[in-house]
Amino acid sequence: MEVNFYLPGLRRNFPINVTLIRLLREHPEFFREGVKIGACYGEFPASLWNGGRVSRPDMCDERFINMCIKTMNDFGIPIRYTYTNVTLDENDLSDPYCNYCLKAAHNGMNGVILVSPILEEYVRKNYPKMQIISSTCKVIKGIDGVNEELKKDYDMVVLDYNLNNQFEELEKIEDKGRCEILVNALCAPKCPARAAHYKFISENQRTAVNNRKLPKDQMVPLKTWDYKGCKGGRNLYDIQSFCTYVSPEDIWEKYVPMGFHNFKLEGRTEHIFSVIELYVHYMIKSEYQGKVRFILWDNMERLKIIQVNQP
């Protein structure tokens, strides 16, 4: 049995992801049955092609990019770029930073999560060794649409979270092994503004990248998403009443027996304590959760990712 989890963050969560990967190697007994790390996904800030979440306005240098890719790949873990900006046009394809990131990862092991047909065509032509993943940002709502997407040349298709727990419908998917389930979506079920929100985030990402070229007094403030139906600040425990929440028990007792083996964890912009709680909740056996939570906290303090002040 393989239960593949896809971890959020290439830069911000790099220390915690490396720690977890090492812990899985050294103490597999802490982990639920069959747990594997399928990939780490995200982007190196600040990438114009990034989507889904707005990245920090800083930028990673060549040393860090290459170190991160090599470290993950040496562990046997692919990286996946979330190049899901929905506002891209032909002029954006020459972006030097994003092209550098692709070249650095173009070794046959890594992948790109895509939504734009323009960017997909460009990546397939210029970086043919990259795996291509169809993004949940496409908001494919019906099973017929999912099956049509699976007929295309994608290594994996990330399902819309509204399909979660609709087991009669999910049973109709023809290639479950190439589907990825987003198990902890923080968005409310059936949010009518989801596609519009992805576009809004993409526009903000463009603004954030453009601001890097400007003096501070000329930078354009990022816009605030003010859709009344959206509530920010949710955490793992807030969403457990949602019909779209997938519990660890559901993964092993329902999804895996059906033929699903790929599960995405949302959390690229969450703070470190939320990320640790997420990992422990889904991947660690109940009897070891306290111990692993402490190990992860302690390692983050030793690495100076978090600071514990003296009273």
Secondary structure, 3 states (H helix, E strand, C coil): CCEEEEEECCCCCHHHHHHHHHHHHHCHHHECCCEEEEEEEECCCCCCCCCCCCCCCCCCCHHHHHHHHHHHHHCCCCEEEEECCCCCCHHHHHCHHHHHHHHHHCCCCCEEEECCHHHHHHHHHHCCCCEEEECHHHCCCCHHHHHHHHCCCCCEEECCHHHCCCHHHHCCCCCHHHEEEECCCCCCCCCCCHHHHHHHHHHHHHHHHHHCCCCHHHCCCCCCCCCCCCCCCCCCCHHHHCCCCCCHHHHHHHHHHHCCCEEECCCCCCCHHHHHHHHHHHHECHHHHHHHHHHHHHHHHHCCCCCCCCC
